[in-house]
Amino acid sequence: MSGNSGLTREETIDWPAFMRGHDMAFDKLPHGWKEAPHFGNAMIGSMLYQSGDAIELQVFRGDVQDHRDDTYGWTAYSRPRLMIGHFLLHPAGKLTGCNWRMDMWNAELIGTITTDKGEIRIRHFTHADDMAIVTELAPSAGERGCSWSWHPAPAKTTRGGYPTDEAGIGGFAKSYGKHYADTLKVYKANPPGRLEKKGDVSVWIQDLLAGGQYATAWSEQVQQQTRTHIVSIANSYPESTASGAAVSDVDRCQKLDRAKWIEAHRKWWHEYYPMSFVTIPDKGLESLYWQTVYRFGCTSRAGRCFVDTSGLWFQGGPWAYITTDWNIQSAHWPVYAANRLDQGQELVDRLHGGQDALIKAVRPVQWQEDSAYLPIAVALDMRGTRDGDKRYYDLVGTLAWTMSNTWFQYRYSMDDRMLREKIYPLLRRSVNLYLHMVQEGDDGKLHLQPTYSPETSVFADCNFDLALFKWGCHTLLKASKRLGIDDPLIPRWKQVTEKLIDFPADDHGFRLGRDQTSPPNHRHFSHLLMIYPLHLVNIEQEGSRQVLQASCDRANAVTGLPAMVQTHVGPISAALGKGDTALDGLKHLQSDLMPNGLWPCGGNPCIESTLGAANIIQDMLIQSWSDPAAEESGPIRIFPAVPSAWKDIEFRDLRAEGAFLVSAKRAAGLTQWVRIKSLAGEPCRVRPGLIGQVSSKGTRQHLLKEVSPGVYDLDLKKGEEVLLYAEEVSSKANSSTPDSSRN
């Protein structure tokens, strides 16, 4: 091939066939939630598995919670997430097996249930648009007597430890705060649920003591040999209108043209998957990646729910709330590069909508004038107080950490209106909380008063908070400049970035605090936030490698809970360019997951460790972080941490900071081409990893300037895309290189 005369369009992806390669197959009936296929639309969801002599259809709704005030304790007791219940499909015969396939492309389960009296053909899905959980059954002659029964879950917290009498209040107060000795009420149960019939629709209604209700409605239609069971779950607060809404949804869905209705469900998923594409040589990990993408579609969406601690499929247990000291932050890390910003938007919107609650949570009360605080345990209403659970009174960084996710949402979209209206005000308040807690020491440096490092204790100059404080000030300086805001706090933020004490470190890497090294088996890496995800200390800074390597080695040596550990350590390894180390950790994560890809902790899914695999893979393929202290944005780094075993890789339309869509291909261990499209017209800097003289091709002549070895500034306007390639590699490639313009 001479020059670029051989450039052709890339091959079209056969999405149904590609996704079929990642279907989950079941040749025996799953038992319990750890094996079950699972479904959702980011509000309601379902699971199917064998339970005794029946098939259990467990149903969920992500926003169902209690609404009591703090006289019933902190969130786990006053505003816990509540379980809904389950249906049982009772076969006429004895269950003997199944042949199920989780059809990823269509987001539905298809197959058969076998018994000693025949078989039941089944199709099951949670509708992508409507609040409807659908099970179609086609029983053989011997199974026409199969039937459904409903089994509601109690409307109470699944966390133990609440006092049942006056004598127990003292123990509760001893654990969670002395103020409860005077304020806590003996628990009073919610009213019992009740079953009503509205025409041919049954509805279970659960009223709540604090107001509001949730309701589960269902009906079954029979058409020839097919029986269609439709369930809807509704929630209302403070109104008691859920029962009417649930019944109306079932009634409406029953009357829809079934073929068109199913096609609408499939259409959502068929548009969702192709937002980006990733293929890697390890097909087991590739399947895990795409099953993770599926789970994001099930659990998070703008206008519905964001990814909380359990995800949609809450199984009870002690964490009946949203945990904010790592879980929700890391759970959202994969959505940004995956070009699925709709799955990250709801977190931004919930924080913005809950700003008043976050202000009221601040203690001491006088700080509410300019600060905000996110408790370690909240519900979707974001209510709670700093002294709600006194064990964590000194845990002050959770809001700033969560605001780093909202900053990613901004950086990957470059939505200035969102930055101005939803992110800047709350980020400012989260940093103001730190400004109340900082003081100048005898060394002339600024120091933080002792604060709490997650899952450890209280330390002076706690690295967790130093990193967030410094990052927050750098980010506010950038945001105020971007938005043209002459904020009176700018001099104070600059002072913090210049005078804040250096991050405490020793031979083991970054410490927990000034006087505390990191324990050898510490599973929670919030003391390494300056490495990831904040990149305050990074491999592109001179003199940083030793402390980075020591921190990474210490973290990778942790034994136990590999899924949880590698969710944070994996991307740290990738940030250091250590692809083989990241791959080893990724395989450890994979081996720690349950058969259906979920991860259990405390008897309940902790979904961030399930979702973490996608983030590690993305960070191997593309990184676009910027040094927070730098004026210029960091380069888009192509294949920055690829394992030595991965010779052939391709991705399309992964998203980079600055709102760029990036595609690239690697073959025989060499990068073949890189394509970049600008969505916002931001300055574009790229490290394409191409060998030899780099050339560009687009709809016009683009200026390509090498600013440092292997790093280029690219003249790219909004809406334009360009192809980068190297003549030497292109001439040797066995596969064609794509044209820069696509249909």
Secondary structure, 3 states (H helix, E strand, C coil): CCCCCCCCCCCCCCHHHHHHCCCEEECCCCECCCCCCEEECCCEEEEEEEECCEEEEEEEECCCECCCCHHHCCHHHHCCECCCEEEEEECCCCEEEEEEEEECCCCEEEEEEEECCEEEEEEEEECCCCCCEEEEEEECHHHCCCEEEEEECCCCCCCCCCCCCHHHHHHHHHHHCCCHHHHCCCCCCCCCCEEEEECCEEEEEEECCCCCEEEEEEEEEEECCEEEEEEEEEEECCCCCHHHHHHHHHHHHHHCCHHHHHHHHHHHHHHHHHHCEEECCCHHHHHHHHHHHHHHHHHCCCCCCCCCCCCCCCCCCCCCCEECCCHHHHHHHHHHHCCCCHHHHHHHHHHHHCHHHHHHCCCCHHHHHCCCCCCCEECCCCCCCCCCCHHHCCCCCHHHHHHHHHHHHHHHHCCHHHHHHHHHHHHHHHHHHHHCCEEECCCCCEEECCEECCCCCEECCCHHHHHHHHHHHHHHHHHHHHHCCCCCCHHHHHHHHHHECCCCEECCEECCECCECCCCCCCCCHHHCCCCCCCCCCCCCCCCHHHHHHHHHHHHCCCCCHHHHHHHHHHHHHHCCCHHHHHHHHHHHHHHCCCCCCCEECCEECHHHHHHHHHHHHHHHEECCCCCCCCCCCCEEECCCCCCCCCCEEEEEEEECCCEEEEEEEECCEEEEEEEEECCCCCEEEECCCCCCEEEEECCCCCEEEEECCEEEECCCCCCEEEEEEHHHHHHCCCCCCCCCCC
